């Protein structure tokens, strides 16, 4: 996986993807430079009790609701930050082939600021690259959970399920947050959640408080495992526990092997 010159932001591997046309539009140098400039200021994570990968679809279909979605997602980051010793990595894709990841950090406020540097670009979904990246990260060091937020799925679900199976073997549940009502996305997201032992939640732009509560529940799971989630109480925890099922994916958080 290649690193850029700053060493703070990474362009994800294109393994398993088709080559892009030479003239395919990509983000301008100034746009990428702005993102990297902010990424350079992100403080690397100290060793924590859990690692949460946070992935965003930033393709053009999300443009109509992107500003309000950024507000919701910033609230999610803030909720995750309150979980304590939790390291978070921001991943996003947009355009034709652009897929990047931040460093692992503890200061989620910095990730919120970094997210404001991202705007939407036309292109297809790259969920497979996100799943592959997280699987590779989990191979190097355990990842407690993946949170994914998107509104569409334009990839082969069978191929995605194979990579999701790798995440399941590495005990990385995927919490798939579905914006909107696209039926293909609903089917695909549910299947990824099922294979990995995670959960599927559909939301709209009027669900800020519910989303914040759900992410707090995911963060609780990432840092303390299922037992901590059971002890936390609340409707969000109950919703996730119903989908996680009895004893799925072991302990989570620092209890993972």
Secondary structure, DSSP 8 states (H G I E B T S, - for coil): --B-TTSS-EE---TT-----TT-----HHHHHHHHHHHTT-------SEEEEEEEE-BGGGGGGHHHHHHHHHHHHHHHHTTSSEEEEEEEEETTTEEEE---BS-HHHHHHHHTT---B-----HHHHHHHHHHHHHHS---EEEEEES---S-HHHHHHHHHHHHHTT-EEEEEEES--HHHHHHHHHHHHHHT-EEEEE-TT-HHHHHHHHHHHHHHHHHHHHHHHHH-SHHHHHHHHHH-TTTTSS-GGG--
